[in-house]
Amino acid sequence: MGSWTIEDHLKAALNRLKTKNAELPCRENSLAITKIEEALMWLDHRTKDRQARGVEGTKED
């Protein structure tokens, strides 16, 4: 198997939770889904910011 990013793991967990929540909906699953979606949004925000500053893929802040 290839290298997985944090985003890949979060997307897999999100997909699994959405499937389970469709079968057996509950508030806790829905909250976890929202938080994973929020985490993905912030990671995407970070990536876009780093790309705009020309430091994506480096150790620079």
DOTOR-801398 format. One record per atom (N, C-alpha, C): x negated, y, z negated; residue number from 0; residue in three letters; atom name. Coordinates in steps of 0.02 Angstrom, whole numbers, plus 50000, padded with zeros to 5 digits. Example, Ala and Ser with C-alpha at 12.3 -4.5 7.8 and 13.67 -1.06 7.14 Angstrom:
- X  Y  Z  pos  code  site
- 49340  49716  49610  0  ALA  N
- 49385  49775  49610  0  ALA  CA
- 49340  49835  49610  0  ALA  C
- 49358  49888  49646  1  SER  N
- 49316  49947  49643  1  SER  CA
- 49355  50002  49606  1  SER  C
% end
This chain:
- X  Y  Z  pos  code  site
- 49958  49941  50000  0  MET  N
- 50000  50000  50000  0  MET  CA
- 49956  50062  50000  0  MET  C
- 49979  50114  50035  1  GLY  N
- 49940  50176  50038  1  GLY  CA
- 49945  50216  49975  1  GLY  C
- 49915  50274  49978  2  SER  N
- 49914  50319  49920  2  SER  CA
- 49981  50356  49915  2  SER  C
- 50011  50355  49856  3  TRP  N
- 50074  50389  49843  3  TRP  CA
- 50060  50454  49807  3  TRP  C
- 50096  50507  49826  4  THR  N
- 50091  50570  49791  4  THR  CA
- 50141  50571  49733  4  THR  C
- 50134  50619  49690  5  ILE  N
- 50183  50628  49636  5  ILE  CA
- 50252  50639  49666  5  ILE  C
- 50255  50677  49720  6  GLU  N
- 50318  50690  49754  6  GLU  CA
- 50350  50625  49779  6  GLU  C
- 50309  50580  49806  7  ASP  N
- 50334  50516  49830  7  ASP  CA
- 50366  50476  49773  7  ASP  C
- 50333  50475  49716  8  HIS  N
- 50360  50438  49658  8  HIS  CA
- 50426  50470  49634  8  HIS  C
- 50426  50536  49631  9  LEU  N
- 50487  50570  49610  9  LEU  CA
- 50545  50558  49658  9  LEU  C
- 50531  50559  49723  10  LYS  N
- 50583  50545  49773  10  LYS  CA
- 50609  50474  49767  10  LYS  C
- 50565  50426  49754  11  ALA  N
- 50587  50357  49745  11  ALA  CA
- 50631  50350  49683  11  ALA  C
- 50611  50382  49628  12  ALA  N
- 50650  50381  49566  12  ALA  CA
- 50718  50415  49578  12  ALA  C
- 50717  50470  49614  13  LEU  N
- 50779  50507  49628  13  LEU  CA
- 50827  50463  49668  13  LEU  C
- 50801  50430  49719  14  ASN  N
- 50842  50386  49761  14  ASN  CA
- 50872  50330  49719  14  ASN  C
- 50832  50300  49676  15  ARG  N
- 50856  50245  49634  15  ARG  CA
- 50910  50269  49585  15  ARG  C
- 50898  50326  49554  16  LEU  N
- 50947  50354  49508  16  LEU  CA
- 51013  50371  49543  16  LEU  C
- 51008  50400  49602  17  LYS  N
- 51069  50417  49639  17  LYS  CA
- 51109  50354  49656  17  LYS  C
- 51074  50301  49675  18  THR  N
- 51108  50237  49690  18  THR  CA
- 51142  50210  49628  18  THR  C
- 51106  50209  49572  19  LYS  N
- 51135  50184  49509  19  LYS  CA
- 51193  50228  49486  19  LYS  C
- 51186  50293  49494  20  ASN  N
- 51239  50339  49472  20  ASN  CA
- 51301  50332  49515  20  ASN  C
- 51293  50312  49578  21  ALA  N
- 51351  50300  49620  21  ALA  CA
- 51389  50238  49597  21  ALA  C
- 51352  50189  49572  22  GLU  N
- 51382  50127  49547  22  GLU  CA
- 51413  50137  49478  22  GLU  C
- 51376  50168  49434  23  LEU  N
- 51397  50179  49364  23  LEU  CA
- 51381  50250  49344  23  LEU  C
- 51424  50297  49363  24  PRO  N
- 51409  50368  49348  24  PRO  CA
- 51408  50382  49274  24  PRO  C
- 51362  50425  49254  25  CYS  N
- 51361  50449  49186  25  CYS  CA
- 51325  50516  49184  25  CYS  C
- 51339  50554  49132  26  ARG  N
- 51311  50621  49124  26  ARG  CA
- 51235  50619  49122  26  ARG  C
- 51207  50570  49086  27  GLU  N
- 51134  50567  49079  27  GLU  CA
- 51100  50556  49146  27  GLU  C
- 51128  50512  49187  28  ASN  N
- 51099  50502  49254  28  ASN  CA
- 51103  50566  49295  28  ASN  C
- 51160  50599  49292  29  SER  N
- 51168  50662  49329  29  SER  CA
- 51118  50715  49306  29  SER  C
- 51107  50720  49241  30  LEU  N
- 51058  50767  49216  30  LEU  CA
- 50987  50749  49239  30  LEU  C
- 50971  50685  49237  31  ALA  N
- 50904  50663  49259  31  ALA  CA
- 50895  50678  49333  31  ALA  C
- 50947  50667  49373  32  ILE  N
- 50944  50683  49445  32  ILE  CA
- 50929  50757  49455  32  ILE  C
- 50965  50799  49418  33  THR  N
- 50954  50871  49423  33  THR  CA
- 50883  50890  49405  33  THR  C
- 50856  50860  49353  34  LYS  N
- 50788  50878  49331  34  LYS  CA
- 50736  50854  49381  34  LYS  C
- 50746  50795  49411  35  ILE  N
- 50699  50772  49462  35  ILE  CA
- 50702  50817  49522  35  ILE  C
- 50762  50837  49542  36  GLU  N
- 50768  50885  49598  36  GLU  CA
- 50734  50950  49582  36  GLU  C
- 50740  50973  49520  37  GLU  N
- 50706  51034  49498  37  GLU  CA
- 50630  51026  49501  37  GLU  C
- 50606  50969  49478  38  ALA  N
- 50534  50957  49480  38  ALA  CA
- 50508  50958  49552  38  ALA  C
- 50545  50927  49597  39  LEU  N
- 50525  50927  49668  39  LEU  CA
- 50525  50998  49696  39  LEU  C
- 50574  51038  49676  40  MET  N
- 50577  51108  49699  40  MET  CA
- 50516  51146  49676  40  MET  C
- 50496  51137  49612  41  TRP  N
- 50438  51174  49586  41  TRP  CA
- 50373  51150  49618  41  TRP  C
- 50367  51086  49631  42  LEU  N
- 50307  51060  49665  42  LEU  CA
- 50302  51087  49736  42  LEU  C
- 50359  51092  49770  43  ASP  N
- 50360  51121  49837  43  ASP  CA
- 50342  51195  49835  43  ASP  C
- 50368  51230  49785  44  HIS  N
- 50351  51301  49775  44  HIS  CA
- 50276  51310  49766  44  HIS  C
- 50246  51267  49724  45  ARG  N
- 50174  51269  49713  45  ARG  CA
- 50136  51258  49778  45  ARG  C
- 50156  51208  49817  46  THR  N
- 50123  51192  49880  46  THR  CA
- 50126  51251  49928  46  THR  C
- 50185  51280  49936  47  LYS  N
- 50193  51337  49982  47  LYS  CA
- 50151  51397  49960  47  LYS  C
- 50148  51408  49894  48  ASP  N
- 50107  51462  49867  48  ASP  CA
- 50034  51450  49882  48  ASP  C
- 50010  51389  49871  49  ARG  N
- 49940  51372  49884  49  ARG  CA
- 49924  51377  49958  49  ARG  C
- 49971  51356  50000  50  GLN  N
- 49960  51363  50072  50  GLN  CA
- 49955  51435  50093  50  GLN  C
- 49998  51477  50066  51  ALA  N
- 49997  51548  50082  51  ALA  CA
- 49932  51581  50061  51  ALA  C
- 49902  51557  50007  52  ARG  N
- 49839  51586  49982  52  ARG  CA
- 49778  51552  50012  52  ARG  C
- 49789  51500  50053  53  GLY  N
- 49733  51466  50086  53  GLY  CA
- 49692  51421  50040  53  GLY  C
- 49722  51397  49986  54  VAL  N
- 49686  51355  49939  54  VAL  CA
- 49716  51285  49932  54  VAL  C
- 49765  51269  49974  55  GLU  N
- 49795  51203  49972  55  GLU  CA
- 49742  51149  49988  55  GLU  C
- 49741  51097  49947  56  GLY  N
- 49692  51043  49958  56  GLY  CA
- 49624  51056  49926  56  GLY  C
- 49618  51111  49888  57  THR  N
- 49555  51126  49855  57  THR  CA
- 49567  51127  49779  57  THR  C
- 49514  51135  49741  58  LYS  N
- 49520  51140  49668  58  LYS  CA
- 49527  51212  49645  58  LYS  C
- 49529  51259  49693  59  GLU  N
- 49537  51330  49675  59  GLU  CA
- 49606  51343  49646  59  GLU  C
- 49609  51391  49601  60  ASP  N
- 49674  51410  49572  60  ASP  CA
- 49708  51461  49616  60  ASP  C
% end
